[in-house]
Amino acid sequence: MDNQRKSNKSIYFLMLLVPLFWGGSFSTAEHVISEIPPLVAATIRFALAGVILTIFIMVRKEWSLSVWKNNWKGLLLISLTAVRRLG
């Protein structure tokens, strides 16, 4: 039962972080765009997020490196062209 309470607290903490990051992104975007072009800023932002998420997945061992090596071409194609919503 104690583990359930810890799990609930961590979920609520993560839910509190979401609006903090979203709210902070608007104020920081104004300053970043005054220094570098918007396309460069977006590219850096998404590249950094991709690297962080890849490291997170590797640490949690939810995605083995061998699967990544076997499918890197398809993953690169999807990341460059984006995934289109059907319907």
C-alpha positions as CSV (number, residue, x, y, z in Angstrom):
1,M,0.0,0.0,0.0
2,D,2.9,2.3,0.7
3,N,4.3,1.8,-2.8
4,Q,0.9,2.9,-4.2
5,R,1.0,6.2,-2.3
6,K,4.6,6.9,-3.5
7,S,3.4,6.1,-7.0
8,N,0.5,8.5,-6.7
9,K,2.7,11.3,-5.4
10,S,5.1,10.9,-8.2
11,I,2.3,11.1,-10.8
12,Y,0.9,14.3,-9.2
13,F,4.4,15.8,-9.1
14,L,4.9,15.1,-12.9
15,M,1.4,16.5,-13.6
16,L,2.6,19.7,-11.8
17,L,5.7,19.9,-14.0
18,V,3.8,19.9,-17.2
19,P,2.2,23.4,-16.9
20,L,5.5,24.8,-15.5
21,F,7.4,23.7,-18.6
22,W,4.6,24.8,-21.0
23,G,4.3,28.2,-19.3
24,G,8.0,28.6,-19.3
25,S,8.4,27.8,-22.9
26,F,6.4,30.9,-24.0
27,S,8.5,33.3,-22.1
28,T,11.8,31.8,-23.0
29,A,10.8,31.5,-26.7
30,E,10.5,35.3,-27.0
31,H,14.1,35.7,-25.8
32,V,15.5,32.8,-27.9
33,I,13.9,34.0,-31.1
34,S,15.4,37.4,-30.7
35,E,18.9,35.8,-30.7
36,I,18.5,33.0,-33.3
37,P,16.1,32.3,-36.2
38,P,13.0,30.4,-35.3
39,L,13.7,27.4,-37.6
40,V,17.2,26.9,-36.0
41,A,15.6,27.2,-32.5
42,A,13.0,24.6,-33.3
43,T,15.6,22.3,-34.8
44,I,17.8,22.5,-31.7
45,R,14.8,22.0,-29.5
46,F,13.6,18.9,-31.2
47,A,17.1,17.4,-31.6
48,L,17.8,17.9,-27.9
49,A,14.4,16.4,-27.0
50,G,15.2,13.4,-29.3
51,V,18.5,12.8,-27.7
52,I,17.1,13.0,-24.2
53,L,14.2,10.7,-25.0
54,T,16.6,8.2,-26.6
55,I,18.8,8.2,-23.5
56,F,15.8,7.8,-21.3
57,I,14.5,4.8,-23.2
58,M,18.0,3.2,-23.2
59,V,18.4,3.6,-19.5
60,R,15.0,2.1,-18.8
61,K,15.9,-0.8,-21.1
62,E,12.5,-0.6,-22.9
63,W,14.2,-0.5,-26.3
64,S,17.2,-2.7,-27.0
65,L,20.1,-1.3,-29.0
66,S,20.0,-4.1,-31.4
67,V,16.4,-3.2,-32.5
68,W,17.5,0.4,-32.9
69,K,20.4,-0.7,-35.1
70,N,18.2,-2.9,-37.3
71,N,15.6,-0.2,-37.8
72,W,17.6,3.0,-38.0
73,K,16.8,3.7,-41.6
74,G,13.0,3.5,-41.1
75,L,13.2,5.6,-38.0
76,L,15.3,8.2,-39.8
77,L,12.8,8.3,-42.7
78,I,9.9,8.8,-40.3
79,S,11.7,11.5,-38.3
80,L,12.5,13.4,-41.5
81,T,9.2,13.2,-43.1
82,A,6.9,13.2,-40.0
83,V,4.1,10.8,-39.4
84,R,0.9,11.8,-41.1
85,R,-2.4,11.3,-39.4
86,L,-4.9,9.3,-41.4
87,G,-8.5,10.3,-41.6
